[in-house]
Amino acid sequence: MRRILALLLFNLAYGANADIYGWRDSAGSAHYSDRPQAASAKVLDIKPGYGYYTVKKVFDGDTLVLEDGRKVRLLGVNTPEIAHRNQPEQAGGEAAKRWLSDKLQNRKVRLEMDAEAADKYGRTLAHVFTEQNEHINLQLVEQGLAAVNIYPPNLLYALKLVKAEQGAQNRRLGIWGRPEYDPIPVERLPASGHPGWTRITGRIADVRSSRKFVYLKFSDQFEVRIEKMALPLFPDLSRYLGQAVEVRGWLNKNKGGYSMLVRHPSAVVLEPRN
């Protein structure tokens, strides 16, 4: 009987049926069904709950491991890297990890999924909430410990995250107050590039297309590329022509210069006019 009730609750949670009925027979045994099979059957007032899991380990500022062995990557955010594999810590990496550890180590969380359940590394993708309903992804951004990194088709909470990032940046919290993350004018982009997440500013000199991408050209040494399949998320890209903008992401070597793949319009910020 418990297995039957569990199956019905699963169906309720996923919208398979709106009601679950319960009643007792003449012997006092409980029965459950998605249909009223007895005159005394009543609709049960059941609110589907969440599964909670204990955090076993915090790997870094945006990745944790649950007690069941799952490695969870927080959606919509990116924190600086910690030291690993002979790579030095990026500024703010340990601060983000320490905050997440203090918040979640050996504590219970629930996961809220988006369009994709896992990434190419097999990590579970999720928004993480505490038992007090604290949205951890959002809090990391609010405190300036993480930058927004929207990766379509995972768009859940995108507007909230972007608004939180604007607030943290205005208050120069966390990474927004660190000189390591000051925007780099495109004409000062070093020939060696820049490791990790960065901010580049400049004026869009040209907008061109290829079969797969649209390119926002800053200079002969740097351009932004946007997949055409992502264009419905963006405004008309011609509006960027001649505009001073800031783009945020990771640099890739490209024909003697650098390019940056941008997946979401939150990574292209129009600079205010003087």
PATORSE-266600 format. One line per 10 residues: their letters; for each residue x, y, z of N, C-alpha, C. Coordinates in steps of 0.001 Angstrom, whole numbers, plus 500000, padded with zeros to 6 digits. Each point is the difference from the previous one (the first is absolute). Layout:
N
A) X,Y,Z,X,Y,Z,X,Y,Z ~ ...
! end
This chain:
274
MRRILALLLF) 500820,498797,500000,499180,501203,500000,500863,501267,500000 ~ 501101,499975,500764,500884,501153,500009,500604,500235,498620 ~ 500300,498894,499283,500577,500153,498664,498987,500619,499050 ~ 498740,499638,500153,498954,500567,499158,499868,501497,500276 ~ 499996,500367,501297,499895,501406,500359,501199,500777,499481 ~ 501187,499416,500095,501199,500682,499508,499907,500255,498504 ~ 499485,499009,499259,499846,500179,498560,498999,501103,499689 ~ 498915,500044,500739,499004,501045,499787,500570,501380,500305 ~ 500800,500093,501053,500632,501273,500340,500979,500436,498914 ~ 500691,499038,499419,500907,500318,498899,499225,500587,498825
NLAYGANADI) 498872,499364,499684,499180,500487,498896,499451,501399,500291 ~ 499618,500224,501257,499501,501319,500384,501077,501054,499826 ~ 501209,499666,500413,501097,500955,499920,500291,500414,498575 ~ 499779,499098,499055,500314,500294,498611,498765,500279,499171 ~ 498885,500272,500669,498820,500476,499307,499218,498931,499283 ~ 500247,498703,500301,499281,498949,499300,498537,499974,500401 ~ 499681,500372,501219,498618,500064,500438,499913,501028,501108 ~ 498909,500722,500046,499909,501096,500960,499571,499542,501386 ~ 499345,498831,500109,499429,499576,501280,500426,498596,500376 ~ 500122,499781,501309,500171,498667,500566,498882,499798,501015
YGWRDSAGSA) 499308,498842,499911,498872,499695,500881,500422,498966,501040 ~ 499468,500158,501211,500262,499044,501058,498721,499604,500710 ~ 499927,498746,500484,498840,499519,500756,500403,498748,500774 ~ 499154,499591,500908,500213,498767,500772,498843,499051,499757 ~ 500329,498703,499918,498953,498995,499793,499381,499610,501338 ~ 499096,499054,499958,499277,499589,501213,500908,499409,501062 ~ 501187,499519,499568,500961,499431,500950,500968,501046,500534 ~ 499856,501240,499503,500856,501083,500479,501293,500169,499234 ~ 500183,499221,498924,501222,500115,499208,499922,501216,499086 ~ 501129,500691,499862,500054,501203,499163,500202,499634,498549
HYSDRPQAAS) 499341,500756,499124,500151,499815,498563,500210,501363,499346 ~ 500779,499993,498875,500279,501233,499276,499853,499739,498512 ~ 499546,501009,499270,499838,499857,498560,499926,501384,499371 ~ 500189,499997,498668,499821,501259,499279,498546,500176,499558 ~ 499135,499075,500445,498567,500095,499703,499212,499676,501272 ~ 498836,500601,500199,499187,499714,501200,499287,498654,499865 ~ 500587,498942,500539,499469,498652,499816,499092,499553,501145 ~ 499688,500913,500901,499065,499700,501082,499225,501267,500322 ~ 498788,499817,500528,499150,501159,500303,500636,500894,501049 ~ 500799,499414,500886,500623,500780,501074,501334,500619,499596
AKVLDIKPGY) 500416,499782,498754,501300,500515,499547,500010,501523,500011 ~ 501101,500568,500483,500164,501449,500040,501329,500383,499365 ~ 499999,501195,499408,501240,500510,499432,500954,500346,501136 ~ 501225,499472,499922,500992,500279,501027,500692,501332,499726 ~ 500205,500759,501037,500718,501264,499889,501488,499717,500150 ~ 500653,499711,498882,501403,499610,500020,500807,501017,499209 ~ 501026,500513,500615,500922,500916,499327,501303,499239,499776 ~ 500341,499730,498722,501228,499261,499746,501211,500677,500641 ~ 500827,499221,500673,501168,500560,500669,501248,499911,499141 ~ 501113,500369,500575,501280,499952,499323,500880,498970,500678
GYYTVKKVFD) 500906,499427,499221,501008,499138,500576,501179,500838,500463 ~ 500474,499760,501192,501151,500722,500526,501192,499058,500101 ~ 501182,500557,499739,501226,499205,499976,501075,500731,500797 ~ 500792,499244,500723,501071,500596,500796,501210,500284,499126 ~ 500578,501175,500168,501207,500371,499268,501197,499348,500687 ~ 500680,499130,499270,501146,499277,500548,501288,500810,499885 ~ 500124,500722,498875,501243,500730,499750,499728,501202,499116 ~ 500696,501075,500273,499975,501167,499111,501303,499998,499217 ~ 499874,499865,498684,501188,499879,499141,500619,501363,499737 ~ 499160,500973,499632,500439,501381,499825,498782,500897,500168
GDTLVLEDGR) 500073,501242,499537,498910,500936,500259,498707,499712,499281 ~ 500032,499179,498947,498768,499707,499269,499775,498518,499742 ~ 500715,499144,500727,499873,498556,499808,500044,499300,501354 ~ 499091,499052,500195,499965,499250,501254,499688,498531,499725 ~ 500219,499164,501018,499742,498568,499899,498990,499607,501071 ~ 498959,499265,499606,498965,499557,500923,500351,498654,500622 ~ 499261,499644,501031,500246,498744,500699,499809,498790,499098 ~ 499180,500123,498953,499780,498878,499091,501048,499932,498891 ~ 501020,500867,500072,501097,499957,499049,499856,500931,498815 ~ 498844,500619,499832,499811,500899,498865,500822,501281,500156
KVRLLGVNTP) 500637,500395,498918,500719,501267,499964,499063,501022,499372 ~ 499726,501078,500699,499015,500986,499571,500699,501295,499607 ~ 499711,500454,498778,500505,501295,499520,498853,501000,500078 ~ 500210,501091,500726,498954,501007,500163,499731,500710,498677 ~ 498743,500067,499631,499605,500610,498739,500037,501530,500059 ~ 500326,500603,498859,499856,501441,499845,501090,500845,500617 ~ 501010,499371,500615,501038,500772,500685,501380,499435,499694 ~ 501003,500828,500207,501390,499564,499897,500815,500704,501074 ~ 500733,499216,500779,500898,500569,500998,501443,499816,499540 ~ 500918,500843,500465,501412,499838,499626,500525,498626,500416
EIAHRNQPEQ) 500978,499517,499248,500567,498679,500261,500856,500005,501267 ~ 499994,498864,500681,500938,499799,501099,501283,499389,499427 ~ 501063,499956,500795,501255,499409,499549,499806,498504,499766 ~ 500420,499503,498825,499912,498571,499707,500873,499674,498801 ~ 500519,498784,499967,500802,499498,498884,501076,500991,499568 ~ 500744,500469,500954,501092,500944,499756,499522,501352,499467 ~ 498703,500255,500074,499451,501288,499612,499784,500848,501254 ~ 500424,501244,499993,499818,500839,501193,498541,500382,500191 ~ 499683,500390,501213,498646,500469,500287,499717,501286,499242 ~ 498783,500122,499472,499552,501268,499451,499456,500852,501145
AGGEAAKRWL) 500190,501286,499909,499594,500909,501077,498533,499785,500368 ~ 499761,499727,501270,498641,499794,500486,499543,498554,500007 ~ 500803,499097,499476,499598,498592,499933,499840,499355,501364 ~ 500978,500197,500869,499934,499408,501334,498903,500650,500836 ~ 499763,501291,499795,498945,500691,500754,498634,499407,499661 ~ 499766,499712,498716,498728,499411,499589,499856,498587,500552 ~ 501074,499216,499934,499951,498638,500532,499747,500015,501507 ~ 500670,500882,500715,499847,500079,501451,498563,500369,500377 ~ 499412,500949,499265,498617,500399,500276,499060,498834,499764 ~ 500182,499285,498888,499118,498883,499685,500168,498870,501012
SDKLQNRKVR) 501225,499749,500440,500246,498966,501009,499328,500357,501326 ~ 500170,501234,500433,499380,500424,501251,498477,499893,499931 ~ 499470,500225,498805,498551,500004,499817,499422,498591,499905 ~ 500706,499088,499337,499370,498738,499615,500668,498730,500514 ~ 501240,500053,500445,500682,498768,500385,499209,499220,501045 ~ 499685,498726,499676,499260,499089,500881,498566,500467,500280 ~ 499482,500865,499152,498622,500463,500144,499160,499519,498822 ~ 498692,500039,500176,499101,499461,498983,499572,501081,499011 ~ 499908,499577,498746,499564,500901,498933,499025,499251,499097 ~ 499225,500775,499271,499188,499434,498922,500461,500591,498683
LEMDAEAADK) 499752,499272,498932,500443,500407,498674,498806,500362,499131 ~ 500150,501046,499235,498993,500377,499024,500660,499994,498626 ~ 499520,499096,499136,500620,499814,498695,499451,501002,498983 ~ 500724,500093,498885,499561,500833,498885,499876,499100,498773 ~ 500227,500540,498816,499775,499242,498765,500959,498825,499856 ~ 501238,500164,500455,500999,498942,499884,500307,499434,501383 ~ 499971,498673,500112,500217,499362,501296,501476,499871,500353 ~ 500869,499957,498993,501424,499802,500254,500817,500675,498907 ~ 501276,500287,500317,500885,500584,498995,500854,498908,499363 ~ 500900,500390,499112,500803,499026,499256,500978,499244,500894
YGRTLAHVFT) 500211,500495,501214,500885,499320,500944,499235,499038,500915 ~ 498682,499914,499812,499185,499115,500825,499553,500612,501308 ~ 500254,501291,500192,499577,500651,501235,498516,500363,499922 ~ 499306,499812,501104,498606,500418,500084,499931,501517,499987 ~ 499119,500551,499168,499822,501448,499903,498768,500402,500793 ~ 500135,500970,500896,498857,500313,500859,500124,501369,500652 ~ 498842,500525,500372,499933,501092,500966,499860,499324,501365 ~ 500751,500480,500976,500079,499347,501302,499318,500880,501048 ~ 499140,499356,500805,499256,500701,501050,500227,499296,501339 ~ 500119,500779,501068,500124,499436,501334,498622,499634,500549
EQNEHINLQL) 499981,499396,501170,498725,499678,500653,499248,501266,500387 ~ 500698,501110,500092,499360,501290,500284,499604,500728,498713 ~ 500082,499293,498877,499633,500509,498676,500914,501136,499524 ~ 501236,499994,500455,500987,500956,499506,500511,499522,498640 ~ 499972,500874,499028,500456,499682,498646,501504,500263,499935 ~ 500795,498943,500055,501441,500139,500125,500617,500641,498763 ~ 499578,499595,498811,500529,500599,498774,499819,501515,500036 ~ 498814,500432,500375,499681,501423,500041,500821,500717,501067 ~ 500167,499383,501165,500758,500650,501071,501470,500185,499630 ~ 500569,499036,499272,501385,500150,499545,500155,501241,499131
VEQGLAAVNI) 499017,500224,499126,500045,501167,499118,499753,501278,500782 ~ 499036,499973,500906,499663,501188,500789,501202,500515,500789 ~ 500858,499084,500451,501146,500398,500813,501259,500256,499175 ~ 499881,499914,498683,501147,500258,499149,501022,498880,500001 ~ 499609,498829,500460,500912,498855,500010,499994,499264,498678 ~ 498971,500232,499187,499861,499338,498704,499516,501001,498967 ~ 500365,499743,498748,499456,500746,498871,498898,499168,499361 ~ 499065,500654,499362,498927,499295,499302,500563,499342,498742 ~ 499606,498749,499781,500430,499259,498819,498814,499180,499506 ~ 499152,500617,499186,498804,499332,499497,500375,499161,498787
YPPNLLYALK) 499614,498733,500049,500357,499045,498957,498712,499401,499449 ~ 499395,500627,498949,498758,499466,499428,500187,498532,499595 ~ 498922,499206,500119,498598,500390,500240,499620,500149,501472 ~ 501001,500040,500889,499718,500116,501436,499822,501461,500378 ~ 498747,500457,499989,499688,501412,500194,499231,500285,501286 ~ 499814,498969,500831,499255,500184,501243,500711,501000,500900 ~ 499258,500964,500526,500488,501028,500921,500994,500966,499348 ~ 500088,500020,498677,500983,500856,499329,499805,501470,500356 ~ 498767,500475,499981,499748,501414,500282,500393,500367,501426 ~ 499685,499120,500959,500371,500258,501393,501520,500045,500165
LVKAEQGAQN) 500686,499087,499340,501454,499958,500109,500624,501262,499410 ~ 499520,500417,498837,500548,501199,499364,499761,501238,500865 ~ 498814,500112,500567,499697,501141,500879,500898,499986,501231 ~ 500229,498811,500567,500871,499888,501171,501431,500383,499650 ~ 500443,499613,498813,501355,500352,499578,500159,501505,499850 ~ 498998,500653,499427,500054,501459,499853,500113,500676,501357 ~ 499264,499476,500992,500073,500567,501336,501362,499817,500625 ~ 500585,498801,499861,501326,499732,500561,501062,500855,499322 ~ 499883,500156,498688,500965,500822,499278,499899,501466,500414 ~ 498799,500506,500136,499817,501396,500412,500591,500267,501379
RRLGIWGRPE) 499957,498977,500854,500529,500149,501356,501453,499557,500112 ~ 500561,499555,498889,501398,499549,499923,500295,498913,501025 ~ 499102,499040,500073,500172,498883,500923,500851,498908,499355 ~ 500779,499308,500802,500724,498830,499535,500863,500268,498786 ~ 499801,499207,498953,500834,500112,498808,499881,501370,499343 ~ 498874,500678,500195,499781,501299,499357,500844,501112,500628 ~ 500565,499730,501150,500880,500972,500629,501471,499621,499899 ~ 500295,498903,499299,501375,499530,499889,500613,500488,498694 ~ 501225,500537,500044,500631,500512,498769,500236,498913,498955 ~ 500102,498730,500447,500220,498914,499039,498844,499840,499014
YDPIPVERLP) 498823,500521,500373,498830,499856,499143,499536,501331,499406 ~ 500859,501012,500090,499687,501242,499313,499930,499737,498493 ~ 499107,500665,499283,499920,499784,498553,501278,500421,499296 ~ 500359,499261,498956,501203,500279,499220,499596,500643,498674 ~ 500435,501232,499722,499730,500596,498687,500616,499124,498908 ~ 499269,499805,498919,500449,499063,498968,501367,500365,499450 ~ 500312,501287,499936,501297,500410,499467,501146,499684,500965 ~ 499662,499658,501264,501029,499637,500972,500030,498502,500288 ~ 499254,499247,499228,499996,498546,500186,501383,499461,499676 ~ 500677,499378,500979,501366,499540,499746,500039,498892,498956
ASGHPGWTRI) 501133,499911,499322,500175,498970,498978,499875,498603,500595 ~ 500294,499884,501292,499906,498696,500681,498587,499664,500425 ~ 499057,500918,499739,498623,499755,500384,499759,500241,501471 ~ 499016,499277,500552,499664,500153,501410,499393,498683,500480 ~ 500527,499430,501086,499466,498723,500480,498675,500182,500734 ~ 499130,499022,499864,498755,499998,500754,498979,500996,499487 ~ 498937,500137,500777,498901,500916,499666,500505,501433,500019 ~ 499586,500777,499018,500484,501372,499927,498956,500918,499383 ~ 500278,501304,500034,499119,501024,499443,500801,500822,498996 ~ 499454,500151,498795,500657,500757,498942,499069,501128,499574
TGRIADVRSS) 500556,501203,499847,499199,501140,499552,500538,500526,498674 ~ 499108,500563,499213,500396,500578,498726,498774,500403,499203 ~ 500232,500423,498790,498916,500437,499128,499847,499010,498851 ~ 498760,499655,499672,499745,499029,498941,500213,500663,498653 ~ 501017,499510,499266,500355,500598,498710,499264,499347,498839 ~ 499565,498741,500187,499353,499294,498888,499167,498848,500549 ~ 498941,499659,499273,499180,498832,500310,499937,499160,498731 ~ 500471,498755,500085,500003,499138,498822,499493,498612,500356 ~ 499699,499216,498971,499420,498674,500217,500786,498935,499256 ~ 499970,498781,500563,500460,498806,499312,498844,499003,500026
RKFVYLKFSD) 500237,498804,499587,498928,499008,499972,499449,499718,501392 ~ 500866,499993,500998,499598,499598,501347,499946,501150,501003 ~ 500786,501063,499769,500152,501062,500997,499701,501379,499419 ~ 499692,500920,500919,500051,501434,499725,501149,500553,500844 ~ 500804,500881,499390,501186,500517,500668,499855,501500,500263 ~ 500350,500400,501213,500105,501410,500355,501489,500322,500046 ~ 500459,500757,499021,501433,500279,499891,500360,501268,500757 ~ 500942,499858,500935,500532,501137,500741,501225,500575,499288 ~ 500880,499087,499566,501250,500397,499348,500512,498796,499222 ~ 501154,500181,499346,500593,498867,499277,500482,498922,500957
QFEVRIEKMA) 500129,500342,501284,500498,499029,500986,498909,499374,500865 ~ 498769,500524,499922,498973,499462,500902,498608,500144,499408 ~ 499199,498924,500155,498606,500021,499592,499188,499050,500874 ~ 498716,500272,500084,499056,499157,500729,499235,499171,498986 ~ 499774,498738,500307,499193,499167,499117,498761,499505,500740 ~ 498873,500016,499297,498708,499592,500550,499407,498965,499050 ~ 499643,498839,500523,499396,498973,499154,498657,500485,499465 ~ 499739,499724,498736,498754,500453,499395,498783,499377,500673 ~ 500154,498789,500519,498877,499354,500667,499605,500739,501285 ~ 500914,500839,500528,499712,500759,501221,499439,501381,499713
LPLFPDLSRY) 499932,500408,498739,499593,501363,499660,498620,500399,500521 ~ 499010,499075,500097,498702,500421,500538,500069,500597,501403 ~ 501069,499698,500743,500151,500554,501343,500499,501439,499984 ~ 500603,500421,498896,500680,501286,499914,499132,501047,499309 ~ 500269,501272,500283,499384,501061,499189,500637,499981,498610 ~ 499496,500821,499115,500590,500138,498672,501477,500390,500146 ~ 500898,499137,499539,501424,500225,500230,500524,501239,499282 ~ 499279,500472,499013,500448,501214,499308,499975,501208,500930 ~ 499235,499915,501086,499954,501127,500943,501331,500189,500719 ~ 500841,498953,499998,501305,500111,500653,501028,500720,499135
LGQAVEVRGW) 499755,500114,498700,500974,500593,499093,500311,501445,500418 ~ 501271,500261,500208,500444,501323,500416,499856,500286,501478 ~ 499410,499047,500741,499760,500216,501430,501207,499562,500837 ~ 500207,500688,501119,501000,499586,500985,499353,498965,500913 ~ 500603,498816,500087,499421,498915,500786,501068,499323,500853 ~ 499512,499265,500980,500844,499112,500789,499503,498577,499789 ~ 500917,499078,499734,499632,498592,499867,500725,499206,501079 ~ 499341,498915,500449,500515,499223,501129,500047,498526,499638 ~ 501144,499379,500275,500120,498576,499697,501452,499575,499978 ~ 500299,498995,499178,501322,499399,499917,500580,500211,498611
LNKNKGGYSM) 501284,500316,499932,500657,500245,498731,500448,498693,499353 ~ 499881,499954,498673,500516,498888,499201,500910,500572,498929 ~ 501132,499331,499742,500891,500449,498940,499306,499865,498658 ~ 500211,500991,499135,499307,499996,498720,500777,500793,498957 ~ 500659,499302,499074,500675,500631,498855,500918,501153,500413 ~ 500888,499729,500911,500949,501014,500431,499453,500970,501017 ~ 498712,499879,500311,499393,500852,501017,499171,499164,500947 ~ 498874,500568,500456,499150,499297,500953,498529,500200,499664 ~ 499194,499037,500404,498554,500115,499879,499380,499585,501326 ~ 498727,500304,500154,499267,499623,501204,498625,499501,499574
LVRHPSAVVL) 499643,498796,500431,498670,499466,499721,499019,500549,501030 ~ 498942,500646,499526,498960,500556,500870,498707,499250,499721 ~ 499384,499465,501050,498809,499163,499843,498700,500707,500385 ~ 500124,501102,500749,498800,500643,500535,500229,501517,500023 ~ 498965,500802,499743,500183,501459,499951,500467,500620,501306 ~ 499873,499317,501104,500492,500552,501270,501518,500183,499985 ~ 500695,499334,499060,501453,500116,499906,500442,501136,499092 ~ 499042,500745,499443,500313,501165,499150,499321,501204,500654 ~ 500794,500886,500555,499470,501136,500761,500321,501288,499273 ~ 498970,500740,499613,500210,501297,499367,500538,500988,501034
EPRN) 501083,500671,499678,500552,500981,500918,499174,501278,499938 ~ 499808,500669,501127,499202,501234,499995,500653,501085,499167 ~ 499151,500767,499317,500516,501114,499211,500424,501138,500922 ~ 501067,500670,499635,500466,501146,500792,499145,501239,499704
! end
